[in-house]
Structure formats: structure tokens, C-alpha cells
């Protein structure tokens, strides 16, 4: 039964309620503990913190008013989308005011002639494609959570997806942003759908800044015409090394697939136990899912080349989908990959490293060694074409010490990626999960430079503080050293 009226004497909650209003049926503000529990973490569940309050603005003006109030009263705050992020970027570490963007969910306009659309941040990713598919268009970025994740959240994390090999990640499809700055000012970046105006690349800077530089309230995105044709190939390998070699050989042959995905034996076990089994052999070590699209006249030739490459790499079985229904079933099986781990493990930790494709066999071998060292199974399901790995560390949080072991094993997987010339995230972001691992790829001086950029935008550090960058101790020392040298 809905509560009537605001039942608190907290002046901040009362003032925030005045900004968003408080409909007793469809609450615009949450502040009771039992309501706040749903907001104590995102998809990274190993850390949980309660927010002070959750507010649901309906438009940019309300977002700006909330932010201005928080700025003037030194209240920490952060924006949250659907909460599907996997690195803890929306966890309220400091008892923040959470500004939930889920009620700002309109498709504001579509311009098919110039191939762009304008959406609010709470608009769900897949809903955009569904809204324009009847006109022959789609939105390319397709994270596995696309059925529920929001485009605003995708901008914050620079989300990718299975088809980013050919089409790029979110930043490649953003043409303009409306942003509420951390002091409540509203700015627009990109004009009339032209993102590359003279000056600093602010679109590139804000996309992937993990909600630490501003809050996006309107997004202009690029939409694409549906390809004339697409075909999908499924290939089974008895050895991961053979599957890995096939990946490199396909790219070396001059083919750029729309998607080139791999799952290892443990990942296959999970997806076959979950909602969309397709009958993968139980004893197989690796499966490749390869999709090509484009002009119909060239597709068959590319498929034949892919079949030849797979056969040259000891494939056990390789086949092309015989119908759209079969193709859709294969993709549904792959898209459930992360969630499917729940069918074979009580808990799992998703990692997100990137490596050069040529180093894939040795990196997967080292990840298997880490699995043995920690006594924890690690499933590998990933975007093989662009070297974006997703080791899933399986564990049981009910067992003392096992959560800590999973975190350590995951960190070592990222260290392996960095050591071979890769990096610690391709699409999930840093959040709180990988803050210290930033040191694997950046020097203290480079981290300091990034934090000083944040300071320009977020001078009070009230917006999503404690995310993205490692603990400041060493950086502060570096800053003092630089200042001392400069004064000489």
C-alpha cells in the first residue's frame, strides 16, 4: 500500500522532493531503507552501500535543479541508469543522492534522411532498434544486456557488444550530448548532428568517463541502414589453440566479420544449461560464432573463405545457419553467456580485458593456470575478433574467503592482459572494481593528469567520487614532486 506524504524531517530530502514532486502512487523520491536496498549496488555485487536517497527526475530541468542543490549543499551524488554496469560505477560509496534516469526514457526524434536519432538517457538500447526496424534501420552497439540497459548508461561506460569488431563501440555512434555539469549548468556538445566541430574532443572525453564529469540528459546517436544480407557460421574446435588460430587467420584473410565470438568449454557448459541451449557438443573445447554482413553479392564468398580457414585449423564441425530462426537461436545462446553462469555456479565475477589477437593462445593458457592456482573455475566467453576477453571467475560467496580469492584471480587475469600489451577494460569500465588495476597500464604521472582533468569538470569531487582512479596516496606524492621540481 502506497505511503502518503513525506515521512521525514531531513531538510535535504524535503527540498529534493519539492524539485521532483512526490506522487503517492508513482514515487518520485525514495528514502526508506527497504526501498534503498535495491540501489546498494549495480551488476558488480561484491560491494554494497546504501544511498542517502533516490530521486527520479522527469526532464533536464529537474536534473539540473537536483545537481545544483547537491553542489550548493556539498551532497555527494551520482547518476544511475538500469544498474546493469559490471564494474561498480553506480554504487553509492559515499551515501550519495542517486539521480535515477529511468523515467527520462523518450525517443525524442528520428531523422532517417540524416541517419540520426535523439533519445533521453533512460531509453533502452534494444528499444531503439525495435523502434526503427520497420523503416530498415538499426542502432549498432549491442551489449549483451541490450534488452534492458539504457543508452545513457552505455555512454557513461562506452559500452561495446558482439558487433563492435566491425561497427565500433558507443563512442563511434554518438553525434551529440546534452550534459548537466556538476554545478548544475547545462551544456550541449555537438551541433546539428555534427560531432567533429573544431576544438577539443569533448564528446570523446565524456563518452566513457563513467559519470564522473557530468550527467547526460539527451543523446544524439547515429543509426544505420540494415545490411542487405547477413550470414552466421558456427564452428567447433577440439582445441582452444586451433580456434584461436582460426580467429587470427580469418582477419588475416582480409575478412572483417560483423562479429567473431568465442566460448570455451566451461562457458559452453553454462549456456547449454541455461535458457537457450542449441546442442553444443559437451566435449568440445571451443566454439566460434562468426557473422558477416553487407552487400548480398559478396557474402557467400566470405562464408566460403571462413569455412576454408576453419577447416585448415582442425575444426571438428563447421556450418552456416540455414534459416533466420537458427541464426537467432545461436545468438540467443551466446547473448545469455554471462547470466548463464548462474546455472553452474552460485556466484561469478566478470572480467573485461583486451589483448592483441595474436597473443590469445598464451593468454588463455595463463588464465587456465590462474584457475588451477586458485582452485576456481574460469569460463571464457569473449569478443575474439577484437581481443576483448571476458574471463568469468566462478565462486561461492557463502564459503569464507572465496570472494576475496575470486577478486585476486580476476585481478591477475587483467595483469596478464596488460603484460602482453593489452589493457584492463574494453567495454565494462573501471568503476570501483579495477581502480587499483589502472596502475597496470598507467604511470602515476598519467593518472595524476587524468584526475586533474576531472578536477576541471568536477571541482568539488561530489559527482560519483571514488570511481575510476586508484587511491590518491602515490598520486599526491607525485604532484608534490612535480611541484618541487617546477620551483627549482
VMD Tcl script that draws the C-alpha trace (Angstrom):
set ca {
  {0.00 0.00 0.00}
  {1.44 3.39 -1.00}
  {2.61 5.72 1.73}
  {1.07 9.16 1.90}
  {3.32 12.21 2.06}
  {6.97 12.60 3.02}
  {7.66 10.94 6.35}
  {10.96 12.52 7.32}
  {12.34 15.68 8.86}
  {15.53 15.57 6.80}
  {15.66 19.00 5.12}
  {17.62 17.72 2.12}
  {15.06 15.03 1.36}
  {12.24 17.54 1.76}
  {13.92 20.02 -0.59}
  {14.71 17.36 -3.20}
  {11.10 16.21 -3.04}
  {10.00 19.74 -3.89}
  {12.10 19.58 -7.07}
  {10.71 16.28 -8.40}
  {7.29 16.28 -6.69}
  {6.03 13.28 -4.77}
  {3.20 11.35 -6.36}
  {1.97 8.95 -3.64}
  {1.31 6.23 -6.22}
  {4.33 6.58 -8.52}
  {7.01 7.68 -6.09}
  {9.46 10.30 -7.35}
  {11.72 10.01 -4.32}
  {12.78 7.03 -2.20}
  {14.39 7.36 1.23}
  {13.20 4.45 3.41}
  {15.84 1.77 3.93}
  {13.72 -1.01 2.49}
  {13.34 1.00 -0.72}
  {17.02 1.93 -0.91}
  {18.23 -1.68 -0.71}
  {17.55 -2.14 -4.43}
  {20.09 0.61 -5.16}
  {23.01 -0.52 -3.00}
  {24.93 -1.99 -5.96}
  {24.82 -2.47 -9.71}
  {25.89 -5.60 -11.64}
  {29.07 -5.70 -9.54}
  {27.59 -7.20 -6.38}
  {30.69 -7.76 -4.27}
  {30.41 -4.24 -2.79}
  {27.17 -2.76 -1.44}
  {26.46 0.68 0.00}
  {23.14 2.38 0.69}
  {22.43 5.75 -0.93}
  {21.04 8.64 1.06}
  {18.06 8.97 -1.24}
  {16.97 8.11 -4.80}
  {15.25 10.76 -6.91}
  {13.53 10.27 -10.28}
  {13.67 13.42 -12.41}
  {11.39 13.68 -15.44}
  {13.37 16.16 -17.51}
  {16.65 18.03 -17.88}
  {15.47 20.98 -15.81}
  {14.80 18.74 -12.81}
  {18.18 17.03 -13.19}
  {19.89 20.44 -13.27}
  {17.97 21.61 -10.20}
  {18.88 18.46 -8.25}
  {22.55 18.76 -9.21}
  {22.64 22.46 -8.34}
  {21.11 21.74 -4.94}
  {23.65 18.97 -4.24}
  {26.52 21.19 -5.40}
  {25.47 24.10 -3.20}
  {24.92 21.87 -0.15}
  {28.00 19.66 -0.59}
  {25.92 16.50 -1.03}
  {27.65 13.70 -2.97}
  {25.56 12.48 -5.91}
  {25.65 10.19 -8.92}
  {23.52 9.23 -11.92}
  {22.18 5.72 -12.42}
  {20.59 4.03 -15.41}
  {19.31 0.46 -15.36}
  {22.02 -0.70 -12.94}
  {23.42 -3.30 -15.35}
  {27.00 -1.99 -15.13}
  {29.57 -4.63 -14.21}
  {32.31 -2.58 -12.55}
  {30.56 -0.85 -9.66}
  {30.27 2.52 -11.36}
  {26.80 3.19 -9.92}
  {27.49 2.02 -6.35}
  {26.90 4.88 -3.84}
  {30.18 4.60 -1.94}
  {29.63 7.89 -0.12}
  {25.92 7.70 0.68}
  {25.13 9.63 -2.49}
  {21.92 11.11 -3.73}
  {21.19 8.77 -6.62}
  {19.68 10.53 -9.62}
  {17.85 7.73 -11.44}
  {17.39 8.47 -15.13}
  {14.91 5.68 -15.86}
  {11.89 7.97 -16.22}
  {13.64 10.04 -18.88}
  {13.00 7.36 -21.49}
  {11.62 9.04 -24.58}
  {12.65 8.62 -28.19}
  {12.58 12.35 -28.96}
  {13.11 12.33 -32.71}
  {14.32 10.27 -35.65}
  {15.87 11.77 -38.78}
  {16.14 8.97 -41.34}
  {17.45 11.27 -44.06}
  {20.50 12.19 -41.96}
  {20.55 8.83 -40.14}
  {20.34 10.03 -36.58}
  {18.03 9.80 -33.60}
  {17.71 11.74 -30.36}
  {16.92 9.85 -27.16}
  {16.73 10.53 -23.46}
  {19.28 8.67 -21.29}
  {16.78 6.19 -19.87}
  {15.82 4.89 -23.32}
  {16.63 1.17 -23.52}
  {19.27 0.17 -26.07}
  {17.36 -2.56 -27.92}
  {14.19 -0.48 -27.95}
  {15.84 1.95 -30.34}
  {16.45 -0.74 -32.94}
  {12.94 -2.09 -32.41}
  {11.52 1.40 -32.89}
  {13.17 1.97 -36.28}
  {13.48 -1.54 -37.72}
  {10.26 -1.22 -39.73}
  {11.98 1.56 -41.69}
  {15.02 -0.63 -42.34}
  {17.35 0.91 -39.74}
  {19.05 -0.17 -36.52}
  {21.37 1.03 -33.75}
  {24.67 -0.83 -33.88}
  {26.11 -1.01 -30.30}
  {24.73 -4.24 -28.86}
  {25.96 -5.13 -25.35}
  {24.67 -8.44 -24.05}
  {22.37 -6.54 -21.69}
  {20.87 -4.52 -24.56}
  {17.34 -5.72 -23.79}
  {17.43 -3.74 -20.51}
  {20.49 -1.44 -20.39}
  {19.99 2.25 -21.15}
  {21.74 4.32 -23.77}
  {22.72 6.86 -21.11}
  {24.50 4.10 -19.23}
  {26.10 2.95 -22.48}
  {27.50 6.46 -22.97}
  {28.89 6.52 -19.43}
  {30.71 3.21 -19.87}
  {31.40 3.44 -23.62}
  {29.66 0.08 -23.98}
  {30.55 -2.30 -26.78}
  {28.97 -5.57 -27.81}
  {29.37 -8.52 -30.13}
  {29.27 -6.41 -33.30}
  {31.80 -3.78 -32.22}
  {34.53 -5.57 -34.22}
  {33.17 -4.06 -37.44}
  {30.99 -1.22 -36.18}
  {32.83 0.11 -33.15}
  {31.72 0.85 -29.60}
  {29.31 3.52 -28.32}
  {31.67 6.46 -28.88}
  {31.67 5.72 -32.62}
  {27.91 6.28 -32.73}
  {27.48 9.42 -30.60}
  {26.84 12.64 -32.52}
  {25.85 14.98 -29.72}
  {25.15 15.22 -26.00}
  {23.22 17.46 -23.66}
  {25.00 17.37 -20.31}
  {24.29 18.71 -16.84}
  {27.62 19.74 -15.38}
  {28.48 19.02 -11.71}
  {27.48 22.57 -10.71}
  {24.06 22.35 -12.41}
  {24.92 24.18 -15.64}
  {23.53 22.69 -18.85}
  {25.75 22.44 -21.94}
  {25.36 20.98 -25.43}
  {28.18 19.25 -27.27}
  {27.91 18.59 -31.00}
  {25.65 20.78 -33.14}
  {23.08 19.63 -35.68}
  {24.42 16.10 -35.53}
  {27.98 17.19 -36.38}
  {30.28 15.75 -33.69}
  {33.65 16.81 -35.10}
  {33.48 20.56 -34.62}
  {36.78 22.45 -34.20}
  {38.27 22.36 -30.73}
  {38.72 19.75 -28.04}
  {37.02 16.38 -28.47}
  {34.59 16.78 -25.59}
  {32.29 14.06 -26.94}
  {35.17 11.61 -26.80}
  {36.14 12.79 -23.34}
  {32.66 12.48 -21.85}
  {31.79 9.17 -23.52}
  {33.31 6.56 -21.25}
  {34.02 8.96 -18.36}
  {31.85 6.74 -16.16}
  {29.61 9.50 -14.86}
  {32.44 11.43 -13.21}
  {32.43 14.56 -15.43}
  {28.73 15.27 -15.96}
  {25.26 13.74 -16.28}
  {23.99 13.14 -19.81}
  {20.35 14.15 -20.33}
  {19.97 13.94 -24.11}
  {21.86 11.88 -26.70}
  {22.04 12.18 -30.47}
  {23.07 8.85 -31.96}
  {23.97 7.57 -35.40}
  {21.57 5.00 -36.84}
  {22.50 2.63 -39.66}
  {20.68 1.12 -42.61}
  {20.13 -2.62 -42.23}
  {22.71 -4.60 -44.21}
  {21.41 -6.16 -47.39}
  {22.42 -9.62 -46.23}
  {23.93 -11.39 -43.24}
  {25.02 -14.94 -42.54}
  {26.31 -16.68 -39.43}
  {28.73 -19.58 -39.06}
  {29.18 -21.90 -36.07}
  {32.48 -23.78 -35.70}
  {33.52 -26.40 -33.12}
  {37.16 -26.99 -32.18}
  {38.72 -29.73 -30.08}
  {41.49 -27.36 -29.02}
  {41.26 -23.73 -27.94}
  {44.55 -23.06 -29.73}
  {43.05 -24.14 -33.05}
  {40.03 -21.91 -32.54}
  {42.33 -19.01 -31.61}
  {44.43 -19.55 -34.73}
  {41.28 -19.57 -36.84}
  {40.35 -16.17 -35.42}
  {43.68 -14.66 -36.49}
  {43.56 -16.35 -39.89}
  {40.08 -15.01 -40.66}
  {41.24 -11.44 -40.02}
  {44.49 -12.06 -41.89}
  {42.48 -13.20 -44.90}
  {41.12 -9.68 -45.18}
  {37.68 -10.52 -43.81}
  {36.24 -8.14 -41.21}
  {33.27 -10.00 -39.70}
  {30.45 -8.08 -38.09}
  {31.06 -10.34 -35.09}
  {33.59 -13.01 -34.15}
  {32.82 -14.61 -30.78}
  {34.39 -17.48 -28.84}
  {33.29 -19.59 -25.87}
  {35.40 -22.21 -24.11}
  {34.26 -25.50 -22.58}
  {33.16 -24.07 -19.23}
  {31.23 -21.25 -20.91}
  {29.58 -23.78 -23.22}
  {28.52 -25.82 -20.21}
  {26.84 -22.73 -18.78}
  {24.94 -21.61 -21.89}
  {23.76 -25.16 -22.56}
  {22.36 -25.38 -19.01}
  {20.52 -22.07 -19.31}
  {17.55 -20.74 -21.25}
  {18.59 -21.18 -24.89}
  {20.53 -24.45 -25.42}
  {21.42 -25.26 -29.02}
  {23.06 -28.67 -28.57}
  {26.76 -27.80 -28.48}
  {28.85 -30.99 -28.01}
  {29.69 -31.50 -24.34}
  {33.30 -32.47 -25.02}
  {34.18 -29.56 -27.27}
  {36.90 -27.16 -26.12}
  {35.88 -24.07 -28.09}
  {33.09 -22.74 -30.26}
  {33.32 -19.80 -32.66}
  {30.29 -17.78 -33.71}
  {31.10 -15.75 -36.82}
  {28.78 -13.31 -38.56}
  {29.36 -11.43 -41.80}
  {27.08 -8.83 -43.32}
  {26.99 -6.40 -46.20}
  {26.10 -6.49 -49.90}
  {24.47 -9.82 -50.73}
  {26.69 -10.45 -53.74}
  {29.83 -10.82 -51.61}
  {28.52 -12.73 -48.60}
  {28.77 -16.28 -50.00}
  {32.41 -15.73 -50.95}
  {33.25 -14.57 -47.43}
  {31.42 -17.54 -45.91}
  {33.37 -19.95 -48.13}
  {36.64 -18.32 -47.06}
  {35.67 -18.66 -43.40}
  {34.77 -22.33 -43.87}
  {38.14 -22.90 -45.54}
  {40.04 -21.18 -42.73}
  {38.24 -23.27 -40.10}
  {38.91 -26.49 -41.99}
  {42.59 -25.56 -42.20}
  {42.66 -25.25 -38.41}
  {41.44 -28.73 -37.45}
  {37.80 -27.78 -36.97}
  {35.64 -30.70 -35.86}
  {32.48 -29.29 -37.42}
  {31.64 -26.01 -39.13}
  {28.26 -24.97 -40.52}
  {26.35 -21.93 -41.70}
  {22.90 -21.14 -40.32}
  {20.21 -22.45 -42.65}
  {17.50 -20.05 -41.54}
  {16.97 -16.80 -39.67}
  {15.42 -18.83 -36.85}
  {18.56 -20.95 -36.48}
  {20.78 -17.88 -36.60}
  {18.65 -16.15 -33.94}
  {18.83 -19.24 -31.72}
  {22.63 -19.33 -31.92}
  {22.81 -15.66 -30.96}
  {20.30 -16.03 -28.12}
  {22.53 -18.79 -26.74}
  {25.61 -16.53 -26.90}
  {23.85 -13.43 -25.54}
  {22.87 -15.30 -22.35}
  {26.52 -16.12 -21.70}
  {27.06 -14.06 -18.55}
  {23.75 -14.79 -16.89}
  {24.02 -18.46 -17.85}
  {26.91 -18.87 -15.42}
  {24.27 -18.80 -12.68}
  {23.20 -22.23 -13.92}
  {26.56 -23.77 -12.98}
  {27.84 -21.54 -10.14}
  {26.27 -19.70 -7.17}
  {28.33 -16.57 -7.95}
  {30.61 -15.29 -10.68}
  {32.85 -12.30 -11.31}
  {33.01 -10.93 -14.87}
  {36.32 -9.51 -16.03}
  {36.97 -7.44 -19.13}
  {40.50 -7.32 -20.52}
  {41.79 -6.61 -24.02}
  {44.76 -8.22 -25.73}
  {46.36 -8.38 -29.20}
  {44.65 -11.22 -31.12}
  {47.99 -12.88 -31.78}
  {48.53 -13.42 -28.03}
  {45.19 -15.20 -27.49}
  {46.51 -18.79 -27.07}
  {49.14 -17.87 -24.46}
  {46.77 -15.60 -22.53}
  {44.05 -18.27 -22.36}
  {46.71 -20.77 -21.23}
  {47.79 -18.42 -18.44}
  {44.16 -17.86 -17.39}
  {43.74 -21.62 -17.10}
  {46.84 -21.72 -14.91}
  {45.36 -18.99 -12.67}
  {42.20 -21.10 -12.45}
  {44.25 -24.07 -11.25}
  {46.29 -21.97 -8.82}
  {43.18 -20.60 -7.08}
  {41.04 -23.72 -7.35}
  {38.30 -21.70 -9.06}
  {36.77 -22.46 -12.45}
  {37.15 -19.67 -15.00}
  {34.88 -19.60 -18.02}
  {35.97 -17.65 -21.08}
  {33.37 -16.04 -23.31}
  {34.52 -13.12 -25.38}
  {34.74 -10.96 -28.48}
  {37.62 -12.85 -30.03}
  {37.80 -10.73 -33.18}
  {38.99 -7.64 -31.32}
  {40.72 -9.42 -28.44}
  {38.18 -8.33 -25.81}
  {38.26 -11.12 -23.22}
  {35.67 -11.83 -20.53}
  {37.07 -14.33 -18.03}
  {34.22 -15.26 -15.66}
  {35.59 -16.37 -12.29}
  {33.13 -18.82 -10.73}
  {32.94 -18.95 -6.93}
  {30.66 -19.40 -3.95}
  {30.36 -16.29 -1.76}
  {28.98 -18.45 1.05}
  {32.40 -20.04 1.51}
  {34.72 -17.92 3.69}
  {37.49 -16.27 1.72}
  {36.24 -17.36 -1.70}
  {35.04 -13.90 -2.74}
  {38.49 -12.50 -1.98}
  {40.09 -15.33 -3.96}
  {37.83 -14.53 -6.92}
  {38.83 -10.86 -6.83}
  {42.51 -11.74 -6.70}
  {42.20 -14.23 -9.54}
  {40.32 -11.66 -11.62}
  {43.00 -9.07 -10.98}
  {45.70 -11.49 -12.12}
  {43.76 -12.14 -15.34}
  {43.85 -8.40 -16.03}
  {47.57 -8.29 -15.22}
  {48.16 -10.96 -17.85}
  {46.27 -8.84 -20.41}
  {48.30 -5.74 -19.56}
  {51.59 -7.66 -19.64}
  {51.08 -8.77 -23.26}
  {50.40 -5.22 -24.44}
  {46.67 -5.07 -23.77}
  {44.59 -3.21 -21.24}
  {42.21 -3.75 -18.32}
  {38.85 -2.91 -19.88}
  {37.29 -2.90 -23.29}
  {33.67 -2.05 -22.53}
  {32.72 -2.58 -18.87}
  {34.60 0.37 -17.43}
  {36.81 0.69 -14.35}
  {34.32 1.77 -11.67}
  {35.50 0.58 -8.28}
  {36.35 -2.92 -9.45}
  {39.51 -2.03 -11.39}
  {40.67 1.19 -9.72}
  {43.96 -0.23 -8.47}
  {44.47 -2.16 -11.72}
  {44.72 1.21 -13.50}
  {48.34 1.07 -12.35}
  {48.87 -1.91 -14.68}
  {48.57 0.41 -17.69}
  {49.20 3.98 -16.44}
  {52.05 5.62 -14.58}
  {51.36 7.76 -11.53}
  {52.00 10.87 -13.60}
  {49.44 9.77 -16.21}
  {46.84 9.02 -13.53}
  {47.50 12.43 -11.99}
  {46.92 14.11 -15.37}
  {43.56 12.35 -15.67}
  {42.46 13.29 -12.17}
  {43.34 16.91 -12.91}
  {41.07 16.81 -15.96}
  {38.31 15.51 -13.69}
  {39.01 18.41 -11.33}
  {38.29 20.90 -14.12}
  {34.80 19.48 -14.56}
  {34.07 18.19 -11.07}
  {35.89 20.66 -8.83}
  {34.23 19.61 -5.56}
  {34.50 15.91 -6.45}
  {30.88 15.41 -5.42}
  {29.86 13.62 -8.62}
  {30.49 9.87 -8.40}
  {33.58 10.24 -6.23}
  {35.85 7.27 -5.60}
  {35.44 5.77 -9.08}
  {37.83 5.16 -11.94}
  {41.12 6.19 -10.31}
  {43.23 4.39 -7.69}
  {43.72 5.57 -4.15}
  {45.35 9.01 -4.26}
  {48.30 8.48 -1.93}
  {51.02 7.95 -4.50}
  {49.47 10.47 -6.93}
  {49.58 13.14 -4.26}
  {53.26 12.37 -3.69}
  {53.91 12.64 -7.44}
  {52.14 16.01 -7.57}
  {54.35 17.29 -4.74}
  {57.45 16.01 -6.52}
  {56.43 17.74 -9.77}
  {55.72 20.99 -7.91}
  {59.10 20.79 -6.15}
  {60.94 20.29 -9.44}
  {58.98 23.14 -11.10}
  {60.01 25.55 -8.35}
  {63.71 24.98 -8.91}
}
mol new
graphics top color blue
foreach p $ca { graphics top sphere $p radius 0.5 }
foreach p [lrange $ca 0 end-1] q [lrange $ca 1 end] { graphics top cylinder $p $q radius 0.2 }
display resetview
